[in-house]
C-alpha cells in the first residue's frame, strides 16, 4: 500500500466493504504506461 493513511486493516471493515459490492475492479498499468481497469467477480472468504 503506497498511502498508509488509506490502508484498511480491520477485518470487519474489509468484510463490510466486500459485502457491499458485486463486482471488483483490478487496475494495472499497460506497457504503454496507461491504466487498464478490468471488472472482476469475486467471492469473499473472510469471516
C-alpha positions in Angstrom: 0.0 0.0 0.0 1.6 3.3 -1.1 -0.5 5.6 1.2 -0.6 4.3 4.8 -3.4 6.7 5.7 -5.6 4.9 3.1 -4.8 1.4 4.4 -7.7 -0.6 5.9 -6.5 -3.3 8.3 -9.7 -4.0 10.2 -11.1 -7.4 9.1 -14.7 -6.3 10.0 -14.3 -3.1 7.8 -12.9 -5.1 4.9 -15.8 -7.6 5.2 -18.3 -4.8 5.3 -16.8 -3.3 2.1 -16.7 -6.6 0.3 -20.3 -7.4 1.3 -21.5 -4.1 -0.1 -20.3 -4.6 -3.8 -21.0 -7.2 -6.5 -18.0 -6.5 -8.8 -14.4 -5.6 -8.0 -12.1 -3.7 -10.3 -8.5 -4.7 -10.9 -6.3 -1.8 -12.1 -3.0 -2.4 -13.8 -0.6 -0.3 -15.9 -0.2 -1.4 -19.5 3.1 -1.5 -21.4 2.1 1.9 -22.9 2.0 3.4 -19.4 -1.7 3.9 -19.3 -4.0 2.4 -16.7 -6.2 -0.5 -17.6 -9.2 -1.5 -15.4 -10.8 -4.9 -15.5 -14.0 -5.7 -13.7 -13.9 -9.0 -11.8 -16.3 -11.2 -9.9 -15.1 -12.4 -6.5 -16.1 -14.5 -3.5 -15.2 -13.1 -0.1 -13.9 -15.9 2.2 -13.2 -13.7 5.2 -15.3 -14.4 8.3 
